Amino acid sequence: MKKTLILASFLALATPAFANQCPTLMKKVDEAMVTAKLDDATKKQVMDLYSKGKAEHEAGKHDESVADLNAALKLLGQ
């Protein structure tokens, strides 16, 4: 029972942390796109991941949002 309460507490605290991380990652993608020198295909991939991550954030799917936004940053060399 004690382990269940600890896990529930952790999950309750972790979700807001991811929620706050999404806007920071979106801002990093925005800033990196200003100076990025990408081919059209890579730019499209980045923007698709960004759009998907933003939609996931708005839907409350913060783990998925963070993963997609980090993938976009990786393509940008960040």
PDB file of N, CA, C and O in Angstrom, chain B, residues numbered from 101:
ATOM      1  N   MET B 101       0.816  -1.193   0.000  1.00  0.00           N
ATOM      2  CA  MET B 101       0.000   0.000   0.000  1.00  0.00           C
ATOM      3  C   MET B 101       0.863   1.262   0.000  1.00  0.00           C
ATOM      4  O   MET B 101       0.585   2.231  -0.707  1.00  0.00           O
ATOM      5  N   LYS B 102       1.925   1.218   0.820  1.00  0.00           N
ATOM      6  CA  LYS B 102       2.811   2.376   0.921  1.00  0.00           C
ATOM      7  C   LYS B 102       3.487   2.659  -0.425  1.00  0.00           C
ATOM      8  O   LYS B 102       3.641   3.814  -0.821  1.00  0.00           O
ATOM      9  N   LYS B 103       3.889   1.587  -1.121  1.00  0.00           N
ATOM     10  CA  LYS B 103       4.525   1.752  -2.434  1.00  0.00           C
ATOM     11  C   LYS B 103       3.544   2.356  -3.432  1.00  0.00           C
ATOM     12  O   LYS B 103       3.933   3.175  -4.265  1.00  0.00           O
ATOM     13  N   THR B 104       2.305   1.968  -3.355  1.00  0.00           N
ATOM     14  CA  THR B 104       1.282   2.504  -4.252  1.00  0.00           C
ATOM     15  C   THR B 104       1.108   4.005  -4.029  1.00  0.00           C
ATOM     16  O   THR B 104       0.998   4.770  -4.987  1.00  0.00           O
ATOM     17  N   LEU B 105       1.083   4.419  -2.775  1.00  0.00           N
ATOM     18  CA  LEU B 105       0.949   5.836  -2.473  1.00  0.00           C
ATOM     19  C   LEU B 105       2.163   6.629  -2.947  1.00  0.00           C
ATOM     20  O   LEU B 105       2.021   7.745  -3.446  1.00  0.00           O
ATOM     21  N   ILE B 106       3.331   6.065  -2.796  1.00  0.00           N
ATOM     22  CA  ILE B 106       4.554   6.735  -3.261  1.00  0.00           C
ATOM     23  C   ILE B 106       4.522   6.872  -4.780  1.00  0.00           C
ATOM     24  O   ILE B 106       4.844   7.933  -5.315  1.00  0.00           O
ATOM     25  N   LEU B 107       4.136   5.811  -5.472  1.00  0.00           N
ATOM     26  CA  LEU B 107       4.053   5.850  -6.931  1.00  0.00           C
ATOM     27  C   LEU B 107       3.016   6.873  -7.391  1.00  0.00           C
ATOM     28  O   LEU B 107       3.264   7.633  -8.327  1.00  0.00           O
ATOM     29  N   ALA B 108       1.868   6.891  -6.741  1.00  0.00           N
ATOM     30  CA  ALA B 108       0.815   7.849  -7.111  1.00  0.00           C
ATOM     31  C   ALA B 108       1.294   9.278  -6.894  1.00  0.00           C
ATOM     32  O   ALA B 108       1.019  10.160  -7.707  1.00  0.00           O
ATOM     33  N   SER B 109       2.004   9.504  -5.808  1.00  0.00           N
ATOM     34  CA  SER B 109       2.542  10.844  -5.541  1.00  0.00           C
ATOM     35  C   SER B 109       3.554  11.251  -6.603  1.00  0.00           C
ATOM     36  O   SER B 109       3.542  12.382  -7.089  1.00  0.00           O
ATOM     37  N   PHE B 110       4.419  10.324  -6.952  1.00  0.00           N
ATOM     38  CA  PHE B 110       5.421  10.601  -7.979  1.00  0.00           C
ATOM     39  C   PHE B 110       4.752  10.961  -9.303  1.00  0.00           C
ATOM     40  O   PHE B 110       5.134  11.940  -9.943  1.00  0.00           O
ATOM     41  N   LEU B 111       3.772  10.188  -9.711  1.00  0.00           N
ATOM     42  CA  LEU B 111       3.092  10.445 -10.982  1.00  0.00           C
ATOM     43  C   LEU B 111       2.354  11.778 -10.951  1.00  0.00           C
ATOM     44  O   LEU B 111       2.322  12.491 -11.954  1.00  0.00           O
ATOM     45  N   ALA B 112       1.773  12.112  -9.833  1.00  0.00           N
ATOM     46  CA  ALA B 112       1.061  13.386  -9.717  1.00  0.00           C
ATOM     47  C   ALA B 112       2.016  14.560  -9.846  1.00  0.00           C
ATOM     48  O   ALA B 112       1.648  15.605 -10.384  1.00  0.00           O
ATOM     49  N   LEU B 113       3.231  14.398  -9.361  1.00  0.00           N
ATOM     50  CA  LEU B 113       4.220  15.470  -9.446  1.00  0.00           C
ATOM     51  C   LEU B 113       4.948  15.480 -10.789  1.00  0.00           C
ATOM     52  O   LEU B 113       5.383  16.538 -11.244  1.00  0.00           O
ATOM     53  N   ALA B 114       5.085  14.337 -11.417  1.00  0.00           N
ATOM     54  CA  ALA B 114       5.837  14.250 -12.673  1.00  0.00           C
ATOM     55  C   ALA B 114       5.069  14.871 -13.838  1.00  0.00           C
ATOM     56  O   ALA B 114       5.679  15.515 -14.691  1.00  0.00           O
ATOM     57  N   THR B 115       3.772  14.699 -13.896  1.00  0.00           N
ATOM     58  CA  THR B 115       2.991  15.214 -15.011  1.00  0.00           C
ATOM     59  C   THR B 115       3.109  16.730 -15.164  1.00  0.00           C
ATOM     60  O   THR B 115       3.334  17.200 -16.279  1.00  0.00           O
ATOM     61  N   PRO B 116       2.968  17.511 -14.099  1.00  0.00           N
ATOM     62  CA  PRO B 116       3.147  18.960 -14.268  1.00  0.00           C
ATOM     63  C   PRO B 116       4.562  19.334 -14.701  1.00  0.00           C
ATOM     64  O   PRO B 116       4.751  20.327 -15.403  1.00  0.00           O
ATOM     65  N   ALA B 117       5.548  18.556 -14.293  1.00  0.00           N
ATOM     66  CA  ALA B 117       6.922  18.837 -14.704  1.00  0.00           C
ATOM     67  C   ALA B 117       7.055  18.696 -16.214  1.00  0.00           C
ATOM     68  O   ALA B 117       7.675  19.537 -16.864  1.00  0.00           O
ATOM     69  N   PHE B 118       6.477  17.635 -16.776  1.00  0.00           N
ATOM     70  CA  PHE B 118       6.518  17.464 -18.220  1.00  0.00           C
ATOM     71  C   PHE B 118       5.697  18.540 -18.921  1.00  0.00           C
ATOM     72  O   PHE B 118       6.072  19.006 -19.997  1.00  0.00           O
ATOM     73  N   ALA B 119       4.601  18.928 -18.326  1.00  0.00           N
ATOM     74  CA  ALA B 119       3.752  19.960 -18.923  1.00  0.00           C
ATOM     75  C   ALA B 119       4.517  21.271 -19.052  1.00  0.00           C
ATOM     76  O   ALA B 119       4.363  21.988 -20.040  1.00  0.00           O
ATOM     77  N   ASN B 120       5.331  21.582 -18.068  1.00  0.00           N
ATOM     78  CA  ASN B 120       6.113  22.811 -18.116  1.00  0.00           C
ATOM     79  C   ASN B 120       7.305  22.698 -19.058  1.00  0.00           C
ATOM     80  O   ASN B 120       7.809  23.708 -19.549  1.00  0.00           O
ATOM     81  N   GLN B 121       7.750  21.490 -19.309  1.00  0.00           N
ATOM     82  CA  GLN B 121       8.897  21.287 -20.178  1.00  0.00           C
ATOM     83  C   GLN B 121       8.527  21.507 -21.648  1.00  0.00           C
ATOM     84  O   GLN B 121       9.366  21.957 -22.429  1.00  0.00           O
ATOM     85  N   CYS B 122       7.315  21.204 -22.027  1.00  0.00           N
ATOM     86  CA  CYS B 122       6.894  21.308 -23.430  1.00  0.00           C
ATOM     87  C   CYS B 122       7.067  22.723 -23.996  1.00  0.00           C
ATOM     88  O   CYS B 122       7.686  22.873 -25.049  1.00  0.00           O
ATOM     89  N   PRO B 123       6.548  23.757 -23.344  1.00  0.00           N
ATOM     90  CA  PRO B 123       6.714  25.107 -23.895  1.00  0.00           C
ATOM     91  C   PRO B 123       8.187  25.514 -24.027  1.00  0.00           C
ATOM     92  O   PRO B 123       8.559  26.215 -24.967  1.00  0.00           O
ATOM     93  N   THR B 124       9.009  25.074 -23.089  1.00  0.00           N
ATOM     94  CA  THR B 124      10.441  25.379 -23.162  1.00  0.00           C
ATOM     95  C   THR B 124      11.057  24.732 -24.388  1.00  0.00           C
ATOM     96  O   THR B 124      11.853  25.356 -25.089  1.00  0.00           O
ATOM     97  N   LEU B 125      10.697  23.491 -24.650  1.00  0.00           N
ATOM     98  CA  LEU B 125      11.222  22.793 -25.828  1.00  0.00           C
ATOM     99  C   LEU B 125      10.709  23.428 -27.119  1.00  0.00           C
ATOM    100  O   LEU B 125      11.453  23.540 -28.093  1.00  0.00           O
ATOM    101  N   MET B 126       9.438  23.845 -27.132  1.00  0.00           N
ATOM    102  CA  MET B 126       8.895  24.510 -28.322  1.00  0.00           C
ATOM    103  C   MET B 126       9.655  25.806 -28.597  1.00  0.00           C
ATOM    104  O   MET B 126       9.944  26.126 -29.750  1.00  0.00           O
ATOM    105  N   LYS B 127       9.974  26.542 -27.551  1.00  0.00           N
ATOM    106  CA  LYS B 127      10.727  27.785 -27.705  1.00  0.00           C
ATOM    107  C   LYS B 127      12.122  27.501 -28.258  1.00  0.00           C
ATOM    108  O   LYS B 127      12.621  28.251 -29.098  1.00  0.00           O
ATOM    109  N   LYS B 128      12.751  26.427 -27.793  1.00  0.00           N
ATOM    110  CA  LYS B 128      14.079  26.057 -28.299  1.00  0.00           C
ATOM    111  C   LYS B 128      14.030  25.714 -29.789  1.00  0.00           C
ATOM    112  O   LYS B 128      14.931  26.081 -30.544  1.00  0.00           O
ATOM    113  N   VAL B 129      12.976  25.009 -30.208  1.00  0.00           N
ATOM    114  CA  VAL B 129      12.825  24.680 -31.624  1.00  0.00           C
ATOM    115  C   VAL B 129      12.641  25.966 -32.427  1.00  0.00           C
ATOM    116  O   VAL B 129      13.273  26.148 -33.468  1.00  0.00           O
ATOM    117  N   ASP B 130      11.782  26.847 -31.947  1.00  0.00           N
ATOM    118  CA  ASP B 130      11.555  28.130 -32.634  1.00  0.00           C
ATOM    119  C   ASP B 130      12.860  28.899 -32.809  1.00  0.00           C
ATOM    120  O   ASP B 130      13.153  29.397 -33.896  1.00  0.00           O
ATOM    121  N   GLU B 131      13.639  28.992 -31.736  1.00  0.00           N
ATOM    122  CA  GLU B 131      14.892  29.741 -31.786  1.00  0.00           C
ATOM    123  C   GLU B 131      15.907  29.081 -32.726  1.00  0.00           C
ATOM    124  O   GLU B 131      16.607  29.773 -33.466  1.00  0.00           O
ATOM    125  N   ALA B 132      15.988  27.757 -32.700  1.00  0.00           N
ATOM    126  CA  ALA B 132      16.943  27.040 -33.551  1.00  0.00           C
ATOM    127  C   ALA B 132      16.569  27.141 -35.028  1.00  0.00           C
ATOM    128  O   ALA B 132      17.448  27.161 -35.889  1.00  0.00           O
ATOM    129  N   MET B 133      15.276  27.207 -35.327  1.00  0.00           N
ATOM    130  CA  MET B 133      14.835  27.286 -36.722  1.00  0.00           C
ATOM    131  C   MET B 133      15.257  28.602 -37.378  1.00  0.00           C
ATOM    132  O   MET B 133      15.394  28.664 -38.599  1.00  0.00           O
ATOM    133  N   VAL B 134      15.460  29.640 -36.590  1.00  0.00           N
ATOM    134  CA  VAL B 134      15.839  30.944 -37.139  1.00  0.00           C
ATOM    135  C   VAL B 134      17.186  30.867 -37.858  1.00  0.00           C
ATOM    136  O   VAL B 134      17.364  31.472 -38.916  1.00  0.00           O
ATOM    137  N   THR B 135      18.130  30.126 -37.285  1.00  0.00           N
ATOM    138  CA  THR B 135      19.476  30.068 -37.861  1.00  0.00           C
ATOM    139  C   THR B 135      19.807  28.731 -38.511  1.00  0.00           C
ATOM    140  O   THR B 135      20.903  28.560 -39.046  1.00  0.00           O
ATOM    141  N   ALA B 136      18.886  27.792 -38.472  1.00  0.00           N
ATOM    142  CA  ALA B 136      19.162  26.456 -39.013  1.00  0.00           C
ATOM    143  C   ALA B 136      19.307  26.482 -40.525  1.00  0.00           C
ATOM    144  O   ALA B 136      18.571  27.168 -41.234  1.00  0.00           O
ATOM    145  N   LYS B 137      20.263  25.723 -40.985  1.00  0.00           N
ATOM    146  CA  LYS B 137      20.454  25.542 -42.429  1.00  0.00           C
ATOM    147  C   LYS B 137      20.111  24.087 -42.744  1.00  0.00           C
ATOM    148  O   LYS B 137      20.955  23.195 -42.672  1.00  0.00           O
ATOM    149  N   LEU B 138      18.852  23.884 -43.094  1.00  0.00           N
ATOM    150  CA  LEU B 138      18.337  22.543 -43.333  1.00  0.00           C
ATOM    151  C   LEU B 138      17.831  22.412 -44.752  1.00  0.00           C
ATOM    152  O   LEU B 138      17.382  23.382 -45.363  1.00  0.00           O
ATOM    153  N   ASP B 139      17.911  21.187 -45.272  1.00  0.00           N
ATOM    154  CA  ASP B 139      17.278  20.949 -46.566  1.00  0.00           C
ATOM    155  C   ASP B 139      15.768  20.898 -46.346  1.00  0.00           C
ATOM    156  O   ASP B 139      15.305  20.772 -45.212  1.00  0.00           O
ATOM    157  N   ASP B 140      15.020  20.994 -47.410  1.00  0.00           N
ATOM    158  CA  ASP B 140      13.558  21.074 -47.304  1.00  0.00           C
ATOM    159  C   ASP B 140      12.947  19.863 -46.607  1.00  0.00           C
ATOM    160  O   ASP B 140      12.002  20.004 -45.831  1.00  0.00           O
ATOM    161  N   ALA B 141      13.485  18.667 -46.882  1.00  0.00           N
ATOM    162  CA  ALA B 141      12.931  17.452 -46.283  1.00  0.00           C
ATOM    163  C   ALA B 141      13.131  17.453 -44.767  1.00  0.00           C
ATOM    164  O   ALA B 141      12.220  17.095 -44.021  1.00  0.00           O
ATOM    165  N   THR B 142      14.311  17.852 -44.313  1.00  0.00           N
ATOM    166  CA  THR B 142      14.586  17.886 -42.877  1.00  0.00           C
ATOM    167  C   THR B 142      13.763  18.974 -42.201  1.00  0.00           C
ATOM    168  O   THR B 142      13.252  18.780 -41.098  1.00  0.00           O
ATOM    169  N   LYS B 143      13.638  20.117 -42.866  1.00  0.00           N
ATOM    170  CA  LYS B 143      12.822  21.203 -42.319  1.00  0.00           C
ATOM    171  C   LYS B 143      11.378  20.741 -42.142  1.00  0.00           C
ATOM    172  O   LYS B 143      10.743  21.054 -41.135  1.00  0.00           O
ATOM    173  N   LYS B 144      10.863  20.003 -43.114  1.00  0.00           N
ATOM    174  CA  LYS B 144       9.497  19.484 -43.020  1.00  0.00           C
ATOM    175  C   LYS B 144       9.377  18.506 -41.855  1.00  0.00           C
ATOM    176  O   LYS B 144       8.389  18.537 -41.121  1.00  0.00           O
ATOM    177  N   GLN B 145      10.377  17.634 -41.680  1.00  0.00           N
ATOM    178  CA  GLN B 145      10.359  16.694 -40.559  1.00  0.00           C
ATOM    179  C   GLN B 145      10.311  17.444 -39.221  1.00  0.00           C
ATOM    180  O   GLN B 145       9.535  17.102 -38.330  1.00  0.00           O
ATOM    181  N   VAL B 146      11.151  18.462 -39.104  1.00  0.00           N
ATOM    182  CA  VAL B 146      11.198  19.243 -37.865  1.00  0.00           C
ATOM    183  C   VAL B 146       9.843  19.886 -37.607  1.00  0.00           C
ATOM    184  O   VAL B 146       9.325  19.814 -36.492  1.00  0.00           O
ATOM    185  N   MET B 147       9.269  20.508 -38.617  1.00  0.00           N
ATOM    186  CA  MET B 147       7.994  21.202 -38.437  1.00  0.00           C
ATOM    187  C   MET B 147       6.856  20.227 -38.153  1.00  0.00           C
ATOM    188  O   MET B 147       5.940  20.548 -37.395  1.00  0.00           O
ATOM    189  N   ASP B 148       6.904  19.036 -38.756  1.00  0.00           N
ATOM    190  CA  ASP B 148       5.887  18.019 -38.468  1.00  0.00           C
ATOM    191  C   ASP B 148       5.991  17.557 -37.010  1.00  0.00           C
ATOM    192  O   ASP B 148       4.977  17.426 -36.325  1.00  0.00           O
ATOM    193  N   LEU B 149       7.217  17.312 -36.540  1.00  0.00           N
ATOM    194  CA  LEU B 149       7.423  16.913 -35.145  1.00  0.00           C
ATOM    195  C   LEU B 149       6.999  18.022 -34.191  1.00  0.00           C
ATOM    196  O   LEU B 149       6.410  17.757 -33.143  1.00  0.00           O
ATOM    197  N   TYR B 150       7.298  19.254 -34.554  1.00  0.00           N
ATOM    198  CA  TYR B 150       6.911  20.410 -33.738  1.00  0.00           C
ATOM    199  C   TYR B 150       5.382  20.498 -33.624  1.00  0.00           C
ATOM    200  O   TYR B 150       4.835  20.649 -32.532  1.00  0.00           O
ATOM    201  N   SER B 151       4.716  20.399 -34.764  1.00  0.00           N
ATOM    202  CA  SER B 151       3.249  20.477 -34.767  1.00  0.00           C
ATOM    203  C   SER B 151       2.627  19.341 -33.965  1.00  0.00           C
ATOM    204  O   SER B 151       1.677  19.542 -33.208  1.00  0.00           O
ATOM    205  N   LYS B 152       3.177  18.155 -34.143  1.00  0.00           N
ATOM    206  CA  LYS B 152       2.676  16.987 -33.411  1.00  0.00           C
ATOM    207  C   LYS B 152       2.912  17.169 -31.906  1.00  0.00           C
ATOM    208  O   LYS B 152       2.025  16.895 -31.098  1.00  0.00           O
ATOM    209  N   GLY B 153       4.102  17.629 -31.540  1.00  0.00           N
ATOM    210  CA  GLY B 153       4.424  17.851 -30.129  1.00  0.00           C
ATOM    211  C   GLY B 153       3.539  18.903 -29.499  1.00  0.00           C
ATOM    212  O   GLY B 153       3.111  18.757 -28.354  1.00  0.00           O
ATOM    213  N   LYS B 154       3.262  19.962 -30.238  1.00  0.00           N
ATOM    214  CA  LYS B 154       2.388  21.025 -29.725  1.00  0.00           C
ATOM    215  C   LYS B 154       0.971  20.495 -29.506  1.00  0.00           C
ATOM    216  O   LYS B 154       0.348  20.777 -28.482  1.00  0.00           O
ATOM    217  N   ALA B 155       0.469  19.730 -30.467  1.00  0.00           N
ATOM    218  CA  ALA B 155      -0.877  19.157 -30.345  1.00  0.00           C
ATOM    219  C   ALA B 155      -0.942  18.184 -29.172  1.00  0.00           C
ATOM    220  O   ALA B 155      -1.929  18.159 -28.436  1.00  0.00           O
ATOM    221  N   GLU B 156       0.104  17.384 -28.997  1.00  0.00           N
ATOM    222  CA  GLU B 156       0.131  16.441 -27.877  1.00  0.00           C
ATOM    223  C   GLU B 156       0.156  17.193 -26.543  1.00  0.00           C
ATOM    224  O   GLU B 156      -0.509  16.793 -25.588  1.00  0.00           O
ATOM    225  N   HIS B 157       0.918  18.270 -26.485  1.00  0.00           N
ATOM    226  CA  HIS B 157       0.957  19.079 -25.261  1.00  0.00           C
ATOM    227  C   HIS B 157      -0.431  19.609 -24.925  1.00  0.00           C
ATOM    228  O   HIS B 157      -0.880  19.529 -23.782  1.00  0.00           O
ATOM    229  N   GLU B 158      -1.094  20.144 -25.924  1.00  0.00           N
ATOM    230  CA  GLU B 158      -2.434  20.701 -25.715  1.00  0.00           C
ATOM    231  C   GLU B 158      -3.449  19.629 -25.327  1.00  0.00           C
ATOM    232  O   GLU B 158      -4.440  19.921 -24.658  1.00  0.00           O
ATOM    233  N   ALA B 159      -3.199  18.381 -25.749  1.00  0.00           N
ATOM    234  CA  ALA B 159      -4.095  17.273 -25.413  1.00  0.00           C
ATOM    235  C   ALA B 159      -3.728  16.628 -24.075  1.00  0.00           C
ATOM    236  O   ALA B 159      -4.386  15.684 -23.639  1.00  0.00           O
ATOM    237  N   GLY B 160      -2.679  17.137 -23.426  1.00  0.00           N
ATOM    238  CA  GLY B 160      -2.273  16.586 -22.141  1.00  0.00           C
ATOM    239  C   GLY B 160      -1.365  15.381 -22.232  1.00  0.00           C
ATOM    240  O   GLY B 160      -1.095  14.733 -21.221  1.00  0.00           O
ATOM    241  N   LYS B 161      -0.887  15.066 -23.428  1.00  0.00           N
ATOM    242  CA  LYS B 161       0.013  13.921 -23.634  1.00  0.00           C
ATOM    243  C   LYS B 161       1.455  14.421 -23.580  1.00  0.00           C
ATOM    244  O   LYS B 161       2.140  14.482 -24.601  1.00  0.00           O
ATOM    245  N   HIS B 162       1.905  14.774 -22.381  1.00  0.00           N
ATOM    246  CA  HIS B 162       3.178  15.472 -22.237  1.00  0.00           C
ATOM    247  C   HIS B 162       4.392  14.587 -22.494  1.00  0.00           C
ATOM    248  O   HIS B 162       5.399  15.068 -23.013  1.00  0.00           O
ATOM    249  N   ASP B 163       4.320  13.312 -22.145  1.00  0.00           N
ATOM    250  CA  ASP B 163       5.445  12.419 -22.421  1.00  0.00           C
ATOM    251  C   ASP B 163       5.703  12.338 -23.925  1.00  0.00           C
ATOM    252  O   ASP B 163       6.844  12.430 -24.378  1.00  0.00           O
ATOM    253  N   GLU B 164       4.624  12.165 -24.692  1.00  0.00           N
ATOM    254  CA  GLU B 164       4.758  12.079 -26.146  1.00  0.00           C
ATOM    255  C   GLU B 164       5.237  13.406 -26.725  1.00  0.00           C
ATOM    256  O   GLU B 164       6.060  13.432 -27.640  1.00  0.00           O
ATOM    257  N   SER B 165       4.724  14.493 -26.192  1.00  0.00           N
ATOM    258  CA  SER B 165       5.125  15.820 -26.656  1.00  0.00           C
ATOM    259  C   SER B 165       6.615  16.045 -26.460  1.00  0.00           C
ATOM    260  O   SER B 165       7.307  16.503 -27.370  1.00  0.00           O
ATOM    261  N   VAL B 166       7.106  15.723 -25.273  1.00  0.00           N
ATOM    262  CA  VAL B 166       8.535  15.887 -24.979  1.00  0.00           C
ATOM    263  C   VAL B 166       9.374  15.038 -25.926  1.00  0.00           C
ATOM    264  O   VAL B 166      10.402  15.499 -26.422  1.00  0.00           O
ATOM    265  N   ALA B 167       8.953  13.820 -26.180  1.00  0.00           N
ATOM    266  CA  ALA B 167       9.700  12.934 -27.082  1.00  0.00           C
ATOM    267  C   ALA B 167       9.764  13.519 -28.492  1.00  0.00           C
ATOM    268  O   ALA B 167      10.835  13.538 -29.099  1.00  0.00           O
ATOM    269  N   ASP B 168       8.642  13.993 -29.018  1.00  0.00           N
ATOM    270  CA  ASP B 168       8.621  14.538 -30.375  1.00  0.00           C
ATOM    271  C   ASP B 168       9.404  15.846 -30.477  1.00  0.00           C
ATOM    272  O   ASP B 168      10.105  16.070 -31.464  1.00  0.00           O
ATOM    273  N   LEU B 169       9.291  16.704 -29.474  1.00  0.00           N
ATOM    274  CA  LEU B 169      10.018  17.962 -29.505  1.00  0.00           C
ATOM    275  C   LEU B 169      11.529  17.728 -29.368  1.00  0.00           C
ATOM    276  O   LEU B 169      12.325  18.430 -29.991  1.00  0.00           O
ATOM    277  N   ASN B 170      11.917  16.752 -28.562  1.00  0.00           N
ATOM    278  CA  ASN B 170      13.345  16.418 -28.467  1.00  0.00           C
ATOM    279  C   ASN B 170      13.852  15.827 -29.778  1.00  0.00           C
ATOM    280  O   ASN B 170      14.999  16.065 -30.156  1.00  0.00           O
ATOM    281  N   ALA B 171      13.023  15.066 -30.472  1.00  0.00           N
ATOM    282  CA  ALA B 171      13.414  14.519 -31.778  1.00  0.00           C
ATOM    283  C   ALA B 171      13.617  15.671 -32.778  1.00  0.00           C
ATOM    284  O   ALA B 171      14.548  15.640 -33.582  1.00  0.00           O
ATOM    285  N   ALA B 172      12.748  16.676 -32.722  1.00  0.00           N
ATOM    286  CA  ALA B 172      12.900  17.843 -33.596  1.00  0.00           C
ATOM    287  C   ALA B 172      14.203  18.571 -33.287  1.00  0.00           C
ATOM    288  O   ALA B 172      14.922  18.971 -34.202  1.00  0.00           O
ATOM    289  N   LEU B 173      14.507  18.743 -32.018  1.00  0.00           N
ATOM    290  CA  LEU B 173      15.755  19.403 -31.634  1.00  0.00           C
ATOM    291  C   LEU B 173      16.970  18.601 -32.085  1.00  0.00           C
ATOM    292  O   LEU B 173      17.983  19.177 -32.480  1.00  0.00           O
ATOM    293  N   LYS B 174      16.875  17.296 -32.030  1.00  0.00           N
ATOM    294  CA  LYS B 174      17.984  16.442 -32.481  1.00  0.00           C
ATOM    295  C   LYS B 174      18.244  16.663 -33.970  1.00  0.00           C
ATOM    296  O   LYS B 174      19.395  16.741 -34.399  1.00  0.00           O
ATOM    297  N   LEU B 175      17.169  16.763 -34.754  1.00  0.00           N
ATOM    298  CA  LEU B 175      17.331  17.029 -36.185  1.00  0.00           C
ATOM    299  C   LEU B 175      17.958  18.391 -36.425  1.00  0.00           C
ATOM    300  O   LEU B 175      18.637  18.607 -37.429  1.00  0.00           O
ATOM    301  N   LEU B 176      17.725  19.305 -35.496  1.00  0.00           N
ATOM    302  CA  LEU B 176      18.304  20.655 -35.604  1.00  0.00           C
ATOM    303  C   LEU B 176      19.726  20.713 -35.060  1.00  0.00           C
ATOM    304  O   LEU B 176      20.363  21.766 -35.094  1.00  0.00           O
ATOM    305  N   GLY B 177      20.224  19.589 -34.562  1.00  0.00           N
ATOM    306  CA  GLY B 177      21.580  19.555 -34.031  1.00  0.00           C
ATOM    307  C   GLY B 177      21.696  20.098 -32.630  1.00  0.00           C
ATOM    308  O   GLY B 177      22.777  20.504 -32.205  1.00  0.00           O
ATOM    309  N   GLN B 178      20.589  20.112 -31.906  1.00  0.00           N
ATOM    310  CA  GLN B 178      20.575  20.644 -30.530  1.00  0.00           C
ATOM    311  C   GLN B 178      20.688  19.536 -29.519  1.00  0.00           C
ATOM    312  O   GLN B 178      20.692  19.797 -28.316  1.00  0.00           O
TER     313      GLN B 178
END
